[in-house]
Amino acid sequence: MRRPVLVFRCRQPPGSSRHADDRIGTTAATLYDPAMIRHGSPPYLECSSKGDVRLSAFSARLRSHGGRSIEEVYQAAKIFEDGATDLTWKEAKGRRAVNMDEVRALYGRLWDAYIAENPHLLDVIREAAGLSDIFGQAGNACQATELWRIRNEVSHPSAAARSASRPPVRAASFCGVRPMPSRPVMQP
């Protein structure tokens, strides 16, 4: 029996490095791929470097964090058993940190900040019937999951109020990752 194939239609940002024929890119994945994270219903907007790159943690850069990507800030925030922290994303990715709950909460707030800095992307995720992450794995931080949460909080304000009541994570105190000041700080 043939498995159905789902085709994702993704908007590429102007000036994207993709081939000109891929301005409205397509990514195919089987509907029954157990490794893929999906929220909502088809057609799914792929939130990764294989889909709409603006929704990839590697491409999503935060002005509030000096132009670093969400992935860079998230991975640098991890603290490992040997005390290592502030590692590059390549050094930290895939390693289990001792502060996973705090880092996972930070990941959500980084996506909140990114959407706040790029409000036009809220319309993109609102228009999608579903979001997916072909690289997402159950139990790990996932950009499609966070963007689906943001989409639902905007659509259902009562959920946003519950989310706002979450205790703040002291990211700066545990990982040295601090937002860049919005204006120069004068030294005496």
C-alpha positions as CSV (number, residue, x, y, z in Angstrom):
1,M,0.0,0.0,0.0
2,R,1.4,3.4,-0.9
3,R,1.7,6.0,1.8
4,P,0.2,9.4,1.0
5,V,2.7,12.2,0.6
6,L,2.0,15.6,2.0
7,V,3.4,18.6,0.2
8,F,4.2,21.7,2.2
9,R,3.9,25.1,0.6
10,C,6.2,27.6,2.2
11,R,6.7,31.3,1.6
12,Q,10.4,32.2,1.3
13,P,11.6,35.6,2.4
14,P,12.6,38.0,-0.4
15,G,16.2,37.6,-1.3
16,S,16.3,34.0,0.0
17,S,19.4,32.0,-1.0
18,R,17.1,29.3,-2.5
19,H,16.8,28.8,-6.2
20,A,14.5,31.3,-8.0
21,D,12.0,28.5,-8.8
22,D,11.6,27.8,-5.0
23,R,10.3,31.2,-4.0
24,I,7.3,29.3,-2.9
25,G,9.2,26.3,-1.8
26,T,7.9,22.8,-1.4
27,T,9.0,20.2,1.0
28,A,7.6,16.7,0.8
29,A,7.4,14.3,3.8
30,T,5.3,11.3,4.3
31,L,2.1,11.9,6.3
32,Y,3.0,9.0,8.6
33,D,6.6,10.0,9.4
34,P,6.7,9.3,13.2
35,A,9.7,11.5,13.8
36,M,8.2,14.7,12.4
37,I,6.5,17.0,14.9
38,R,3.2,18.3,13.6
39,H,0.5,20.6,15.1
40,G,-2.9,21.4,13.6
41,S,-4.0,20.0,10.3
42,P,-2.7,19.7,6.7
43,P,-1.3,21.5,4.9
44,Y,1.5,22.0,7.3
45,L,3.8,25.0,7.2
46,E,7.3,23.6,7.7
47,C,9.2,25.5,10.4
48,S,12.8,24.7,9.7
49,S,15.7,25.3,7.3
50,K,13.8,22.9,4.9
51,G,10.7,25.1,4.8
52,D,10.1,28.7,5.7
53,V,13.6,29.6,6.9
54,R,12.3,32.6,8.8
55,L,10.8,30.1,11.2
56,S,14.0,28.1,11.7
57,A,15.8,28.5,15.1
58,F,19.1,28.7,13.1
59,S,17.8,31.6,11.0
60,A,15.7,33.4,13.6
61,R,18.0,36.2,14.8
62,L,17.1,38.3,17.8
63,R,18.0,42.0,17.8
64,S,17.6,41.9,21.6
65,H,20.4,39.4,21.8
66,G,22.9,41.1,19.6
67,G,21.8,39.4,16.4
68,R,22.4,35.9,17.7
69,S,20.1,33.2,16.5
70,I,17.6,31.5,18.8
71,E,19.5,28.3,18.5
72,E,22.8,30.0,19.5
73,V,21.3,31.6,22.6
74,Y,19.4,28.4,23.6
75,Q,22.4,26.1,23.3
76,A,24.7,28.6,25.1
77,A,22.3,28.7,28.0
78,K,22.7,25.0,28.8
79,I,24.8,24.0,31.8
80,F,26.3,20.6,31.8
81,E,27.3,18.3,34.7
82,D,31.0,19.3,34.4
83,G,30.0,23.0,34.8
84,A,30.5,23.9,31.1
85,T,28.2,26.5,29.7
86,D,28.2,29.2,27.0
87,L,29.2,26.6,24.4
88,T,28.7,27.1,20.7
89,W,25.6,25.4,19.3
90,K,27.7,22.7,17.7
91,E,29.4,21.9,21.0
92,A,26.1,21.9,23.0
93,K,23.5,20.5,20.6
94,G,22.3,17.0,21.4
95,R,23.8,17.1,24.9
96,R,21.6,16.8,28.0
97,A,21.9,19.8,30.3
98,V,21.3,19.8,34.1
99,N,19.1,22.9,33.7
100,M,16.8,21.6,31.0
101,D,13.6,23.0,32.6
102,E,15.1,26.5,32.7
103,V,16.5,26.3,29.2
104,R,13.3,24.9,27.8
105,A,11.4,27.9,29.3
106,L,14.0,30.2,27.8
107,Y,13.5,28.7,24.4
108,G,9.8,29.6,24.6
109,R,10.6,33.1,25.6
110,L,13.1,33.5,22.8
111,W,10.4,32.6,20.3
112,D,8.1,35.1,22.0
113,A,10.7,37.8,21.6
114,Y,11.4,36.9,18.0
115,I,7.7,37.1,17.0
116,A,7.5,40.4,19.0
117,E,10.4,41.8,17.0
118,N,8.9,40.4,13.7
119,P,5.1,40.9,14.1
120,H,4.5,40.3,10.4
121,L,5.4,36.6,11.0
122,L,2.4,36.3,13.3
123,D,0.2,36.5,10.2
124,V,2.2,33.8,8.5
125,I,1.7,31.3,11.4
126,R,-1.9,32.4,11.9
127,E,-2.7,31.6,8.2
128,A,-1.3,28.1,8.5
129,A,-3.7,25.3,9.2
130,G,-0.8,23.4,10.8
131,L,2.9,23.7,11.6
132,S,5.5,21.0,11.4
133,D,9.2,20.5,12.1
134,I,10.8,17.8,10.1
135,F,13.8,17.7,12.5
136,G,11.7,17.9,15.6
137,Q,11.8,15.0,18.1
138,A,9.3,14.3,20.9
139,G,10.6,15.4,24.3
140,N,13.0,18.1,22.8
141,A,12.5,21.8,22.3
142,C,10.7,22.3,19.0
143,Q,10.2,25.5,17.0
144,A,6.9,24.2,15.5
145,T,5.6,23.5,19.0
146,E,6.6,27.0,20.3
147,L,5.1,28.7,17.2
148,W,1.9,26.8,17.5
149,R,1.7,27.8,21.2
150,I,2.2,31.5,20.2
151,R,-0.4,31.1,17.4
152,N,-3.0,29.7,19.8
153,E,-2.2,32.3,22.5
154,V,-2.9,35.1,20.1
155,S,-6.1,33.4,18.9
156,H,-7.2,32.6,22.4
157,P,-6.2,35.5,24.8
158,S,-7.1,33.5,27.9
159,A,-4.3,31.1,27.1
160,A,-2.0,34.0,26.9
161,A,-3.0,35.2,30.4
162,R,-2.2,31.7,31.7
163,S,1.2,31.7,29.9
164,A,2.0,35.2,31.3
165,S,1.6,33.8,34.8
166,R,4.5,31.4,34.4
167,P,7.4,32.3,36.7
168,P,10.2,34.1,34.9
169,V,13.4,32.2,34.2
170,R,16.5,34.0,35.3
171,A,18.4,33.3,32.1
172,A,21.0,36.0,32.6
173,S,21.9,34.6,36.1
174,F,22.5,31.1,35.0
175,C,24.1,31.3,31.6
176,G,25.6,34.7,31.0
177,V,23.2,35.4,28.1
178,R,22.0,38.9,28.5
179,P,20.0,41.0,26.1
180,M,21.9,43.7,24.3
181,P,21.0,47.2,25.6
182,S,18.7,49.1,23.3
183,R,20.9,52.2,23.5
184,P,24.6,52.6,24.4
185,V,25.4,52.5,28.0
186,M,27.7,55.3,29.1
187,Q,30.6,54.5,31.3
188,P,31.8,57.1,33.8
